[in-house]
């Protein structure tokens, strides 16, 4: 019985990480199209660090969530 509860908790954490990762990636996408981001990109040629942090955090969280959901 306790093993089933642990497995359910791991899957729940995996789902939260997956949804949170998608949220962070979307937040970064929205930030990449902001006025300040476009000005920064015009002068530096690259995305601002805040956008990249959200993309990277979203990717890491999403991969960790997928791993936990796929784990048996």
C-alpha positions as CSV (number, residue, x, y, z in Angstrom):
1,X,0.0,0.0,0.0
2,X,2.8,2.4,0.9
3,X,4.6,1.7,-2.4
4,X,1.4,2.7,-4.4
5,X,1.2,6.0,-2.4
6,X,4.9,6.7,-3.2
7,X,4.4,6.0,-6.9
8,X,1.3,8.3,-7.0
9,X,3.3,11.1,-5.2
10,X,6.2,10.7,-7.7
11,X,3.8,10.9,-10.6
12,X,2.1,14.0,-9.1
13,X,5.4,15.7,-8.7
14,X,6.3,14.8,-12.3
15,X,3.1,16.3,-13.5
16,X,3.6,19.5,-11.5
17,X,7.2,19.8,-12.9
18,X,6.0,19.2,-16.5
19,X,3.2,21.8,-16.3
20,X,5.5,24.2,-14.5
21,X,8.2,23.7,-17.1
22,X,5.7,24.4,-19.9
23,X,4.6,27.5,-18.0
24,X,8.1,28.8,-17.6
25,X,8.8,28.2,-21.3
26,X,5.6,30.0,-22.3
27,X,6.5,32.9,-19.9
28,X,9.9,33.2,-21.6
29,X,8.3,33.1,-25.0
30,X,6.0,35.9,-24.0
31,X,8.9,37.9,-22.6
32,X,10.9,37.4,-25.8
33,X,8.3,39.4,-27.7
34,X,8.1,42.3,-25.3
35,X,9.2,45.8,-26.2
36,X,12.2,45.8,-23.9
37,X,13.3,42.5,-25.3
38,X,13.1,43.7,-28.8
39,X,15.2,46.8,-28.0
40,X,17.8,44.6,-26.2
41,X,17.9,42.2,-29.2
42,X,18.3,45.2,-31.6
43,X,21.4,46.4,-29.7
44,X,23.0,43.1,-28.6
45,X,21.7,40.6,-31.2
46,X,20.7,38.1,-28.5
47,X,17.8,37.5,-26.1
48,X,18.0,39.0,-22.6
49,X,19.3,36.8,-19.8
50,X,15.9,36.7,-18.1
51,X,14.3,35.1,-21.2
52,X,17.0,32.6,-21.5
53,X,16.8,31.7,-17.8
54,X,13.1,31.0,-18.2
55,X,13.7,28.9,-21.3
56,X,16.4,26.9,-19.6
57,X,14.4,26.5,-16.4
58,X,11.4,25.4,-18.4
59,X,13.4,22.8,-20.3
60,X,15.0,21.4,-17.2
61,X,11.7,21.2,-15.3
62,X,9.9,19.7,-18.3
63,X,12.5,17.0,-18.8
64,X,12.6,16.2,-15.1
65,X,8.8,16.0,-15.1
66,X,8.8,13.6,-18.1
67,X,11.4,11.5,-16.4
68,X,9.3,11.1,-13.3
69,X,6.1,10.4,-15.2
70,X,7.8,7.7,-17.4
71,X,9.6,6.1,-14.4
72,X,8.1,2.9,-13.3
